[in-house]
Amino acid sequence: MNKIAMLERMHNPGLNGRGGYRLLDPRQKYNLAFCTEEEIAIAEHFREFVDSELMPHRHDIEGGWHRDPKLAKATIHRLYAKLHDFGVTKAILPAKHGGPGLSPVVRQMINEELSRADIGLATKVGKLHWAISVMVAAGRDDLLEEFAPRITGPDAWTACFAITEPAGGANVEDPALAYKTMNTIAREDGDDYVLNGHKLWPGPAGPAENFQSEHLKGHLGYWVCAITRAGGGEDNVGIFYVPSDAEGLEFSQPYEKMGFCYSEANTDIWFKDVRIPKRYRIDTETGQGSKLIKGYVIGLGRLAGAARLTGLSEAVLETCMDWTQNRIIAGKPMRERSLFAATLAEMWRSIEMSRQYYLSVTAQVTQPEIYGMPWEAQMKAKFSAARSFAGDTAMMVTNRAMQLMGSAGYAYESHIEKYMRDYKIVQMWLGGAERDRMDMAQGLFGPFNWAGDA
């Protein structure tokens, strides 16, 4: 085989990707400016897994049209266990603790490819990655060693972050408030901390036995943002690990939601004299808790959301392109009519821009000596820009797809209506689209305090 033929076989193997869309193939969409050949090969392998093992079960994740909770729970636990067996849950665990120690770029590729199947399932995996990344950032090798046997072992475990409180939806995310409205308090008592307070919306949450089944071993626990004294302040906030079966935990029934119907069991959590050893405070230096929350909980949480929203948008585009190929208008596929072709092109353009920007920001995270630490205003602005643009893209793409597909897009069987329901919460959490824009402004010409002395 001559050189030209070899190159053609490598870079144009038929029409790559699901449905034959070369531009959606990992070797086309993941930029070598931000990742390596090996990392792209990992993404290819994982994409094949998602297509074969997860895509066929998307409806069952919600329990079918009639929302059968037993079917949903069994499906979610089974698919999550498959992801664990595939190595996804331990993907970013450092090698010294028994994981593969894959890069932040691979973490976002996992978020994107998994969200093509179900963004709620991607978020469920992301909660464990979130906990690992915070402990790595805090230098807590002791805790990583404690949790590693369960993360790397044969059984699947889930995990949860508890952030939001009733005082306000985005108060924790607002730097001007400096945690002054937070009311969950971790009080020192000898060799322990005692937690009291109320969190809402964390998930997956609930009684420990809810997370034990044939496929799921259990719940690893809760990483809780709390203050150490009334009134909060930058130096009086931390992240505390609470085991899932700790005495004094109480839960509401799960909220019934527009999307993420069962993939995230979101509840209220009440902490009533919950006692934990002092070593379960993740941050160990004054001010470190605030930096971890700003940078690794909120900032990198938004960046992960950008990757997930991008993957969801791509799945919608794939579905729409397949449908418009088979929908014939006056003897010609719908997508070959200029108006519809232009619409599909605009959808792809926004998805591609969303992807390349989140990849760029992810690459910058790995070079803090150049671009700044994750908690610094300029990086938070970039995380916020990535999530807000990806959210706007998902909103546009799902709406355009439904317009093009009409009744077929509106119908349950097409999956478009589920993607439309699911993207919205990812656009809203961790402060939402409005907070994204405030933080972009803060990075651009701030800081400024619009909240006065609140």
Secondary structure, DSSP 8 states (H G I E B T S, - for coil): --HHHHHHHHH-SSS-STTS-GGGSHHHHS-TTTS-HHHHHHHHHHHHHIIIIIGGGTTGGGTTTTT-HHHHHHHHHHHHHHHHHHT-TTTTS-GGGTS----HHHHHHHHHHHHHH-HHHHHHHHHHHHHHHHHHHTT-HHHHHHHHHHHHSSSEEEEEEE--BTTBTTTTT-TTTTTTT---EEEEETTEEEEEEEEES-SS-S-GGGG-SSSEEEEEEEEEEEESSTT--GGGEEEEEE-TT-TTEEE------SSSTTTS---EEEEEEEEEEGGGBS--STTHHHHIIIIIIIIHHHHHHHHHHHHHHHHHHHHHHHHHHH-EETTEEGGGSHHHHHHHHHHHHHHHHHHHHHHHHHHHHT-HHHH--TTSHHHHHHHHHHHHHHHHHHHHHHHHHHHHHTHHHHSGGGSHHHHHHHHHHHHHSTTHHHHHHHHHHHHHH----TTTT-
